[in-house]
Every structure is written in structure tokens, then in C-alpha cells.
Amino acid sequence: MTRGTLRLALVAICGVALGAGLVAYADDDDDDKRNGYDAADDPKMAAMMRYSTPGPEHGAMHQLVGKWEQQVKWRTAPDRPWVTSTSECESEMVLGGRFLRTITESEGDDGVEFRGIAYMGYDLYRKKYVVTWVDNMTTMINFSDGSYDPTARMFMFIGSTPNFETGRTKHYRSQITIHHKDAMTEQFYETDDLGHEFLSLEIHHKRD
């Protein structure tokens, strides 16, 4: 079994972290050939290989790579005033072009630092873009998934997050609209207690 083949098997059986730790013990390609094993003849490994190679969907994420200055405004309800701030983020493709990692940082007037980390990828098996988000203000991992419209140059996501006031889960949708190579806008829409959707967060990105 080749190193690449064993890596895929370990990821499928044991998970990414364990697979990465054990892959160093894989057999060499020459040993595989001497033992009569050829991964190309293994239908399970061939199927896994189809889901492991980045494609054009991953290429679309390259539009987001770079350092960005951010103008931010947000509100918690449609009848509440906007709060504005500035921040900056840096996005880069990682793990062989499979994921986009974005690190966002800002410092408020009170000296409190904010730091968030997002990973975006395209799940070839589920045929969806996927995003995770963590930051230093909560203890949760936020998940969303969606699609990309190349004509509109827009990423669109649906997700859910806790409503800290009610203790229930609230749903949201978000979109990233790419205006040109040096500007894009990110918008989040939530639903209020009456079921009406409103814009809760808007971030204007300008390439640094």
C-alpha cells in the first residue's frame, strides 16, 4: 500500500488527526509492488482518490486570497442602531489548495482584541462549500454550507448559531459578493422574533 493510499484509508477509518500521525508508518511503493498490491485496482481507494483531489470549485476560492482591510457594521435587531468598527484579515490557501484559511483581527477602543479563524472548503462528496468559524469571544464552532454562483461571483451559505437571549438556535444566511479583484462585500441576514429577515452584519473588504 502506498503512502498516499494508506493516508486515505487512515483518514476514512480513524479521522484526520490520527491519520496524519500514523501515515509515517506507511509501506514504501516498492514494497507494495513486490507484494502484488496496486492501488489503481482497488475500487475503494480509487473512489476515495476522486474525493481527495482539489477541483475547479476550489479554484474559485483563490479570489478571496490576500490581505484585506475591513469596514464593519452590525446590529442585533432591525430596530437597534448600527455599531461600526474596523478590522483586517488575511486569507491563504492551505493543505494543498484544499481549504482557505482566514484569520481576522481587530482591537476595539477599549483595547479588547478580537481574533477569529475561518476555514472554507469545497466538499467533493457532499458537493457543497463548507465553512467553520471560531473566535476568542465564544466557545463554539460555527458551521455553514452553501454554493457559488460564478455569474454573480457570489458565495452563498446557510448556517445556524445560538440565540443567547432565548437559548434557542437561530438560522442565518450569508453571502460574499466579489465586486472586482480588490473589493468584496460580506453580508449576514438573520430572522427576528416575528420571522422577518434583516441584515445584521455587513463587512466591506478592500485589498490591502
DRENPA-3360 file (N, C-alpha, C; in nm, 2 decimals, always signed):
BEGIN
1 = MTRGTLRL = +0.09/-0.12/+0.00/+0.00/+0.00/+0.00/+0.09/+0.12/+0.00 ~ +0.06/+0.22/-0.09/+0.14/+0.34/-0.10/+0.11/+0.43/+0.02 ~ +0.20/+0.53/+0.04/+0.18/+0.63/+0.15/+0.05/+0.70/+0.12 ~ +0.03/+0.74/+0.00/-0.09/+0.82/-0.03/-0.22/+0.73/+0.00 ~ -0.21/+0.61/-0.04/-0.33/+0.52/-0.02/-0.35/+0.49/+0.12 ~ -0.25/+0.47/+0.20/-0.26/+0.45/+0.35/-0.32/+0.57/+0.41 ~ -0.27/+0.69/+0.37/-0.32/+0.81/+0.43/-0.47/+0.82/+0.41 ~ -0.52/+0.79/+0.29/-0.67/+0.80/+0.27/-0.74/+0.70/+0.35;
9 = ALVAICGV = -0.69/+0.58/+0.37/-0.75/+0.48/+0.45/-0.76/+0.52/+0.59 ~ -0.65/+0.57/+0.64/-0.65/+0.61/+0.78/-0.74/+0.72/+0.81 ~ -0.75/+0.82/+0.72/-0.84/+0.93/+0.73/-0.99/+0.88/+0.74 ~ -1.02/+0.79/+0.65/-1.15/+0.73/+0.65/-1.19/+0.65/+0.77 ~ -1.09/+0.58/+0.83/-1.12/+0.49/+0.94/-1.10/+0.56/+1.07 ~ -1.00/+0.64/+1.09/-0.96/+0.69/+1.22/-0.97/+0.84/+1.23 ~ -0.99/+0.92/+1.12/-1.01/+1.06/+1.14/-0.88/+1.13/+1.10 ~ -0.89/+1.26/+1.07/-0.77/+1.33/+1.01/-0.65/+1.33/+1.11;
17 = ALGAGLVA = -0.68/+1.36/+1.23/-0.56/+1.38/+1.33/-0.49/+1.25/+1.34 ~ -0.56/+1.14/+1.36/-0.49/+1.01/+1.38/-0.42/+0.97/+1.25 ~ -0.49/+0.99/+1.14/-0.43/+0.96/+1.01/-0.30/+1.03/+0.99 ~ -0.30/+1.16/+1.02/-0.17/+1.23/+1.00/-0.06/+1.18/+1.09 ~ -0.10/+1.13/+1.21/+0.01/+1.08/+1.30/+0.06/+0.95/+1.26 ~ -0.02/+0.87/+1.19/+0.02/+0.73/+1.16/+0.08/+0.71/+1.02 ~ +0.06/+0.81/+0.94/+0.10/+0.79/+0.80/+0.25/+0.77/+0.79 ~ +0.33/+0.81/+0.88/+0.47/+0.79/+0.87/+0.51/+0.64/+0.87;
25 = YADDDDDD = +0.41/+0.56/+0.92/+0.44/+0.42/+0.92/+0.40/+0.34/+0.80 ~ +0.37/+0.42/+0.69/+0.32/+0.35/+0.57/+0.43/+0.27/+0.50 ~ +0.40/+0.17/+0.43/+0.49/+0.10/+0.35/+0.54/+0.17/+0.23 ~ +0.65/+0.15/+0.17/+0.70/+0.21/+0.05/+0.63/+0.15/-0.07 ~ +0.63/+0.23/-0.18/+0.57/+0.19/-0.30/+0.63/+0.06/-0.35 ~ +0.76/+0.05/-0.34/+0.83/-0.08/-0.39/+0.78/-0.20/-0.32 ~ +0.76/-0.19/-0.19/+0.71/-0.30/-0.11/+0.57/-0.34/-0.16 ~ +0.49/-0.24/-0.20/+0.35/-0.27/-0.25/+0.36/-0.35/-0.38;
33 = KRNGYDAA = +0.45/-0.31/-0.46/+0.46/-0.38/-0.59/+0.51/-0.52/-0.57 ~ +0.61/-0.54/-0.48/+0.66/-0.67/-0.45/+0.55/-0.76/-0.40 ~ +0.46/-0.70/-0.32/+0.35/-0.78/-0.26/+0.23/-0.80/-0.35 ~ +0.24/-0.74/-0.47/+0.13/-0.76/-0.57/+0.01/-0.67/-0.55 ~ +0.03/-0.56/-0.47/-0.08/-0.47/-0.45/-0.07/-0.35/-0.54 ~ -0.18/-0.31/-0.61/-0.18/-0.19/-0.69/-0.30/-0.11/-0.65 ~ -0.29/+0.01/-0.60/-0.40/+0.09/-0.56/-0.50/+0.12/-0.67 ~ -0.44/+0.12/-0.79/-0.53/+0.15/-0.91/-0.63/+0.04/-0.93;
41 = DDPKMAAM = -0.61/-0.08/-0.88/-0.70/-0.19/-0.89/-0.80/-0.20/-0.77 ~ -0.78/-0.11/-0.67/-0.87/-0.12/-0.56/-0.98/-0.02/-0.58 ~ -1.10/-0.06/-0.60/-1.22/+0.03/-0.62/-1.24/+0.13/-0.51 ~ -1.22/+0.08/-0.38/-1.25/+0.17/-0.27/-1.15/+0.28/-0.27 ~ -1.02/+0.25/-0.29/-0.92/+0.35/-0.29/-0.93/+0.45/-0.41 ~ -0.98/+0.39/-0.52/-1.00/+0.47/-0.64/-1.11/+0.57/-0.62 ~ -1.22/+0.53/-0.55/-1.33/+0.62/-0.52/-1.28/+0.73/-0.42 ~ -1.20/+0.69/-0.32/-1.15/+0.79/-0.23/-1.06/+0.89/-0.29;
49 = MRYSTPGP = -0.98/+0.85/-0.39/-0.90/+0.94/-0.46/-0.98/+1.05/-0.54 ~ -1.10/+1.01/-0.59/-1.18/+1.11/-0.66/-1.22/+1.22/-0.57 ~ -1.24/+1.19/-0.44/-1.28/+1.29/-0.34/-1.17/+1.36/-0.27 ~ -1.05/+1.33/-0.31/-0.93/+1.39/-0.24/-0.86/+1.49/-0.32 ~ -0.89/+1.51/-0.45/-0.82/+1.60/-0.54/-0.89/+1.73/-0.56 ~ -0.83/+1.84/-0.53/-0.90/+1.97/-0.55/-0.94/+1.99/-0.70 ~ -1.05/+2.06/-0.72/-1.10/+2.08/-0.85/-1.13/+2.23/-0.88 ~ -1.20/+2.26/-0.98/-1.23/+2.40/-1.01/-1.31/+2.47/-0.90;
57 = EHGAMHQL = -1.39/+2.40/-0.83/-1.46/+2.46/-0.72/-1.36/+2.52/-0.61 ~ -1.25/+2.45/-0.59/-1.15/+2.50/-0.50/-1.08/+2.62/-0.56 ~ -1.07/+2.62/-0.69/-1.00/+2.73/-0.76/-1.08/+2.86/-0.74 ~ -1.21/+2.85/-0.73/-1.30/+2.98/-0.71/-1.26/+3.05/-0.58 ~ -1.21/+2.97/-0.48/-1.18/+3.03/-0.35/-1.05/+3.12/-0.36 ~ -0.97/+3.10/-0.47/-0.85/+3.18/-0.48/-0.88/+3.33/-0.50 ~ -1.00/+3.36/-0.53/-1.04/+3.50/-0.55/-1.04/+3.57/-0.41 ~ -1.05/+3.50/-0.30/-1.05/+3.55/-0.17/-0.92/+3.56/-0.10;
65 = VGKWEQQV = -0.81/+3.51/-0.17/-0.68/+3.51/-0.11/-0.62/+3.65/-0.10 ~ -0.56/+3.68/+0.01/-0.49/+3.81/+0.02/-0.51/+3.87/+0.16 ~ -0.46/+3.99/+0.17/-0.47/+4.07/+0.29/-0.58/+4.18/+0.27 ~ -0.68/+4.19/+0.36/-0.79/+4.28/+0.34/-0.81/+4.37/+0.46 ~ -0.84/+4.50/+0.43/-0.89/+4.59/+0.53/-1.05/+4.58/+0.53 ~ -1.10/+4.58/+0.65/-1.25/+4.56/+0.66/-1.32/+4.68/+0.73 ~ -1.42/+4.72/+0.67/-1.51/+4.82/+0.74/-1.64/+4.74/+0.78 ~ -1.67/+4.74/+0.91/-1.77/+4.65/+0.96/-1.88/+4.73/+1.02;
73 = KWRTAPDR = -2.00/+4.69/+1.00/-2.12/+4.74/+1.08/-2.21/+4.62/+1.11 ~ -2.27/+4.63/+1.23/-2.35/+4.52/+1.28/-2.46/+4.57/+1.37 ~ -2.56/+4.49/+1.39/-2.67/+4.52/+1.48/-2.74/+4.39/+1.52 ~ -2.80/+4.39/+1.64/-2.86/+4.27/+1.69/-3.01/+4.26/+1.66 ~ -3.07/+4.36/+1.61/-3.21/+4.36/+1.58/-3.24/+4.47/+1.48 ~ -3.34/+4.46/+1.40/-3.37/+4.56/+1.29/-3.40/+4.70/+1.35 ~ -3.45/+4.71/+1.48/-3.48/+4.84/+1.54/-3.37/+4.89/+1.62 ~ -3.25/+4.83/+1.62/-3.14/+4.88/+1.70/-3.04/+4.94/+1.61;
81 = PWVTSTSE = -2.96/+5.04/+1.67/-2.86/+5.11/+1.59/-2.75/+5.03/+1.54 ~ -2.69/+5.07/+1.43/-2.57/+5.00/+1.38/-2.45/+5.04/+1.47 ~ -2.36/+4.94/+1.49/-2.23/+4.96/+1.55/-2.13/+4.94/+1.45 ~ -2.03/+5.03/+1.44/-1.93/+5.02/+1.34/-1.79/+5.00/+1.40 ~ -1.71/+4.93/+1.32/-1.57/+4.91/+1.36/-1.48/+4.88/+1.24 ~ -1.35/+4.87/+1.26/-1.26/+4.83/+1.15/-1.18/+4.71/+1.20 ~ -1.14/+4.63/+1.10/-1.06/+4.51/+1.13/-0.98/+4.48/+1.00 ~ -0.90/+4.38/+1.01/-0.82/+4.33/+0.90/-0.82/+4.18/+0.90;
89 = CESEMVLG = -0.80/+4.12/+0.78/-0.79/+3.98/+0.77/-0.69/+3.94/+0.67 ~ -0.65/+3.82/+0.68/-0.56/+3.76/+0.58/-0.60/+3.62/+0.54 ~ -0.62/+3.59/+0.42/-0.67/+3.46/+0.37/-0.56/+3.40/+0.28 ~ -0.54/+3.27/+0.30/-0.45/+3.19/+0.22/-0.50/+3.05/+0.20 ~ -0.46/+2.99/+0.09/-0.50/+2.85/+0.06/-0.40/+2.76/+0.14 ~ -0.45/+2.66/+0.21/-0.37/+2.57/+0.29/-0.40/+2.42/+0.25 ~ -0.32/+2.33/+0.30/-0.34/+2.19/+0.29/-0.35/+2.15/+0.14 ~ -0.25/+2.20/+0.06/-0.25/+2.16/-0.08/-0.36/+2.22/-0.16;
97 = GRFLRTIT = -0.41/+2.34/-0.12/-0.51/+2.40/-0.20/-0.65/+2.35/-0.18 ~ -0.67/+2.28/-0.07/-0.80/+2.22/-0.04/-0.89/+2.32/+0.05 ~ -0.82/+2.40/+0.12/-0.90/+2.49/+0.21/-0.84/+2.63/+0.21 ~ -0.94/+2.72/+0.23/-0.90/+2.86/+0.25/-0.90/+2.90/+0.40 ~ -0.79/+2.94/+0.45/-0.79/+2.98/+0.59/-0.79/+3.13/+0.60 ~ -0.88/+3.19/+0.68/-0.89/+3.33/+0.70/-0.87/+3.36/+0.85 ~ -0.78/+3.45/+0.88/-0.76/+3.50/+1.02/-0.79/+3.64/+1.02 ~ -0.89/+3.68/+1.11/-0.94/+3.81/+1.13/-0.90/+3.87/+1.26;
105 = ESEGDDGV = -0.85/+3.99/+1.26/-0.80/+4.05/+1.39/-0.85/+4.20/+1.39 ~ -0.88/+4.24/+1.52/-0.91/+4.38/+1.54/-0.89/+4.42/+1.68 ~ -0.89/+4.55/+1.71/-0.88/+4.59/+1.85/-0.97/+4.70/+1.87 ~ -1.06/+4.69/+1.97/-1.16/+4.79/+2.00/-1.10/+4.91/+2.07 ~ -1.19/+5.02/+2.08/-1.14/+5.14/+2.15/-1.11/+5.11/+2.30 ~ -1.17/+5.00/+2.35/-1.14/+4.97/+2.49/-1.02/+4.88/+2.51 ~ -0.95/+4.85/+2.39/-0.83/+4.78/+2.40/-0.85/+4.63/+2.39 ~ -0.97/+4.58/+2.38/-1.00/+4.44/+2.37/-0.97/+4.39/+2.23;
113 = EFRGIAYM = -0.89/+4.29/+2.22/-0.85/+4.23/+2.09/-0.95/+4.12/+2.05 ~ -0.98/+4.12/+1.92/-1.07/+4.02/+1.87/-0.99/+3.94/+1.76 ~ -1.01/+3.81/+1.77/-0.94/+3.72/+1.67/-1.03/+3.61/+1.63 ~ -1.05/+3.59/+1.51/-1.13/+3.48/+1.46/-1.06/+3.40/+1.35 ~ -1.09/+3.28/+1.33/-1.03/+3.19/+1.23/-1.14/+3.12/+1.16 ~ -1.14/+3.13/+1.03/-1.24/+3.06/+0.94/-1.17/+2.97/+0.85 ~ -1.23/+2.85/+0.82/-1.18/+2.76/+0.71/-1.29/+2.74/+0.62 ~ -1.27/+2.76/+0.49/-1.36/+2.74/+0.38/-1.31/+2.63/+0.29;
121 = GYDLYRKK = -1.39/+2.54/+0.25/-1.35/+2.43/+0.16/-1.47/+2.39/+0.07 ~ -1.44/+2.31/-0.03/-1.54/+2.25/-0.11/-1.54/+2.10/-0.09 ~ -1.65/+2.05/-0.03/-1.66/+1.91/+0.00/-1.71/+1.84/-0.13 ~ -1.61/+1.77/-0.19/-1.64/+1.70/-0.32/-1.75/+1.59/-0.30 ~ -1.76/+1.53/-0.18/-1.85/+1.42/-0.16/-1.99/+1.48/-0.15 ~ -2.01/+1.59/-0.07/-2.14/+1.65/-0.05/-2.17/+1.75/-0.15 ~ -2.07/+1.79/-0.24/-2.09/+1.88/-0.34/-2.14/+2.02/-0.29 ~ -2.08/+2.06/-0.18/-2.12/+2.19/-0.12/-1.99/+2.26/-0.07;
129 = YVVTWVDN = -1.99/+2.39/-0.07/-1.89/+2.46/+0.00/-1.92/+2.46/+0.15 ~ -1.82/+2.45/+0.23/-1.84/+2.44/+0.38/-1.75/+2.54/+0.45 ~ -1.80/+2.59/+0.56/-1.72/+2.69/+0.64/-1.73/+2.66/+0.79 ~ -1.62/+2.67/+0.85/-1.62/+2.67/+1.00/-1.56/+2.80/+1.05 ~ -1.61/+2.84/+1.17/-1.56/+2.97/+1.23/-1.55/+2.95/+1.38 ~ -1.43/+3.00/+1.43/-1.41/+3.00/+1.57/-1.35/+3.14/+1.61 ~ -1.37/+3.19/+1.73/-1.31/+3.31/+1.77/-1.29/+3.32/+1.92 ~ -1.22/+3.42/+1.97/-1.19/+3.43/+2.11/-1.30/+3.49/+2.19;
137 = MTTMINFS = -1.41/+3.51/+2.14/-1.53/+3.56/+2.21/-1.63/+3.46/+2.25 ~ -1.62/+3.34/+2.20/-1.72/+3.23/+2.23/-1.64/+3.10/+2.25 ~ -1.71/+3.00/+2.29/-1.65/+2.86/+2.30/-1.71/+2.77/+2.20 ~ -1.77/+2.82/+2.09/-1.84/+2.73/+2.00/-1.77/+2.73/+1.86 ~ -1.80/+2.63/+1.78/-1.75/+2.62/+1.64/-1.88/+2.64/+1.56 ~ -1.88/+2.74/+1.47/-1.99/+2.77/+1.39/-1.98/+2.70/+1.25 ~ -2.08/+2.64/+1.20/-2.08/+2.57/+1.07/-2.18/+2.63/+0.98 ~ -2.15/+2.63/+0.85/-2.24/+2.67/+0.75/-2.20/+2.60/+0.62;
145 = DGSYDPTA = -2.29/+2.59/+0.52/-2.26/+2.53/+0.39/-2.34/+2.60/+0.28 ~ -2.29/+2.59/+0.16/-2.36/+2.66/+0.05/-2.30/+2.63/-0.08 ~ -2.30/+2.73/-0.17/-2.27/+2.72/-0.31/-2.20/+2.85/-0.36 ~ -2.16/+2.84/-0.49/-2.10/+2.96/-0.55/-2.17/+2.98/-0.69 ~ -2.20/+3.10/-0.72/-2.26/+3.14/-0.84/-2.15/+3.22/-0.92 ~ -2.09/+3.15/-1.02/-1.98/+3.22/-1.10/-2.03/+3.34/-1.18 ~ -2.16/+3.34/-1.22/-2.21/+3.46/-1.30/-2.22/+3.58/-1.21 ~ -2.27/+3.56/-1.09/-2.28/+3.68/-0.99/-2.16/+3.69/-0.91;
153 = RMFMFIGS = -2.06/+3.60/-0.92/-1.94/+3.60/-0.84/-1.98/+3.61/-0.69 ~ -2.06/+3.52/-0.65/-2.12/+3.53/-0.52/-2.11/+3.39/-0.45 ~ -2.06/+3.38/-0.33/-2.07/+3.26/-0.24/-2.19/+3.28/-0.15 ~ -2.27/+3.18/-0.14/-2.39/+3.18/-0.06/-2.39/+3.07/+0.04 ~ -2.42/+3.10/+0.17/-2.42/+3.00/+0.28/-2.54/+3.00/+0.36 ~ -2.58/+2.89/+0.42/-2.68/+2.88/+0.52/-2.62/+2.82/+0.65 ~ -2.65/+2.87/+0.76/-2.60/+2.82/+0.89/-2.69/+2.84/+1.00 ~ -2.65/+2.81/+1.12/-2.72/+2.83/+1.24/-2.63/+2.86/+1.35;
161 = TPNFETGR = -2.68/+2.93/+1.45/-2.60/+2.98/+1.57/-2.69/+2.99/+1.69 ~ -2.63/+2.98/+1.81/-2.72/+3.00/+1.93/-2.78/+3.14/+1.94 ~ -2.90/+3.15/+1.98/-2.96/+3.28/+2.02/-2.94/+3.29/+2.17 ~ -2.84/+3.37/+2.21/-2.81/+3.37/+2.35/-2.91/+3.43/+2.44 ~ -3.00/+3.51/+2.38/-3.11/+3.57/+2.46/-3.22/+3.47/+2.49 ~ -3.25/+3.38/+2.40/-3.36/+3.29/+2.41/-3.32/+3.15/+2.45 ~ -3.19/+3.12/+2.42/-3.14/+2.98/+2.45/-3.17/+2.89/+2.34 ~ -3.23/+2.94/+2.23/-3.27/+2.85/+2.12/-3.17/+2.88/+2.00;
169 = TKHYRSQI = -3.18/+2.80/+1.90/-3.10/+2.81/+1.78/-3.16/+2.90/+1.68 ~ -3.09/+2.99/+1.62/-3.14/+3.08/+1.51/-3.06/+3.05/+1.39 ~ -3.13/+3.07/+1.27/-3.07/+3.04/+1.15/-3.03/+3.17/+1.08 ~ -2.94/+3.16/+0.99/-2.89/+3.28/+0.91/-2.85/+3.24/+0.77 ~ -2.84/+3.33/+0.69/-2.78/+3.31/+0.56/-2.67/+3.42/+0.54 ~ -2.57/+3.39/+0.46/-2.47/+3.49/+0.44/-2.42/+3.48/+0.29 ~ -2.36/+3.58/+0.25/-2.32/+3.59/+0.11/-2.19/+3.67/+0.10 ~ -2.10/+3.63/+0.01/-1.98/+3.71/-0.02/-1.99/+3.75/-0.17;
177 = TIHHKDAM = -2.00/+3.87/-0.20/-2.01/+3.92/-0.33/-1.88/+3.98/-0.37 ~ -1.82/+3.93/-0.48/-1.69/+3.98/-0.53/-1.71/+4.09/-0.63 ~ -1.68/+4.21/-0.60/-1.70/+4.32/-0.70/-1.59/+4.32/-0.81 ~ -1.47/+4.32/-0.76/-1.36/+4.30/-0.85/-1.24/+4.25/-0.77 ~ -1.12/+4.24/-0.82/-1.02/+4.16/-0.75/-0.97/+4.23/-0.62 ~ -1.01/+4.36/-0.60/-0.96/+4.43/-0.48/-1.07/+4.47/-0.39 ~ -1.20/+4.42/-0.42/-1.31/+4.46/-0.33/-1.42/+4.36/-0.33 ~ -1.47/+4.33/-0.21/-1.58/+4.24/-0.20/-1.66/+4.28/-0.07;
185 = TEQFYETD = -1.79/+4.23/-0.07/-1.88/+4.26/+0.04/-1.93/+4.13/+0.10 ~ -1.93/+4.12/+0.23/-1.98/+4.01/+0.30/-2.10/+4.05/+0.38 ~ -2.22/+3.98/+0.37/-2.34/+4.02/+0.44/-2.40/+3.90/+0.51 ~ -2.45/+3.92/+0.63/-2.52/+3.82/+0.71/-2.67/+3.86/+0.73 ~ -2.76/+3.77/+0.71/-2.90/+3.80/+0.73/-2.96/+3.71/+0.84 ~ -3.02/+3.76/+0.94/-3.08/+3.68/+1.05/-3.24/+3.70/+1.04 ~ -3.31/+3.62/+1.12/-3.45/+3.63/+1.13/-3.49/+3.68/+1.26 ~ -3.58/+3.78/+1.27/-3.62/+3.84/+1.40/-3.72/+3.75/+1.47;
193 = DLGHEFLS = -3.77/+3.79/+1.58/-3.87/+3.71/+1.66/-4.00/+3.69/+1.58 ~ -4.03/+3.78/+1.49/-4.16/+3.78/+1.41/-4.14/+3.70/+1.28 ~ -4.02/+3.65/+1.26/-3.99/+3.57/+1.14/-3.95/+3.65/+1.02 ~ -3.92/+3.78/+1.04/-3.88/+3.87/+0.93/-3.72/+3.87/+0.92 ~ -3.68/+3.86/+0.80/-3.53/+3.86/+0.78/-3.48/+4.00/+0.78 ~ -3.36/+4.02/+0.84/-3.30/+4.15/+0.84/-3.15/+4.14/+0.83 ~ -3.09/+4.24/+0.77/-2.94/+4.25/+0.76/-2.88/+4.28/+0.90 ~ -2.80/+4.18/+0.95/-2.74/+4.20/+1.08/-2.59/+4.23/+1.08;
201 = LEIHHKRD = -2.52/+4.20/+0.97/-2.38/+4.23/+0.97/-2.34/+4.25/+0.82 ~ -2.26/+4.35/+0.80/-2.21/+4.38/+0.67/-2.06/+4.42/+0.68 ~ -1.98/+4.36/+0.60/-1.83/+4.38/+0.60/-1.79/+4.42/+0.46 ~ -1.73/+4.53/+0.44/-1.67/+4.58/+0.32/-1.53/+4.55/+0.32 ~ -1.48/+4.47/+0.23/-1.34/+4.43/+0.22/-1.27/+4.51/+0.11 ~ -1.15/+4.56/+0.14/-1.07/+4.63/+0.04/-0.93/+4.57/+0.05 ~ -0.88/+4.53/-0.06/-0.75/+4.46/-0.05/-0.64/+4.56/-0.01 ~ -0.56/+4.51/+0.09/-0.46/+4.59/+0.15/-0.34/+4.60/+0.05;
% end
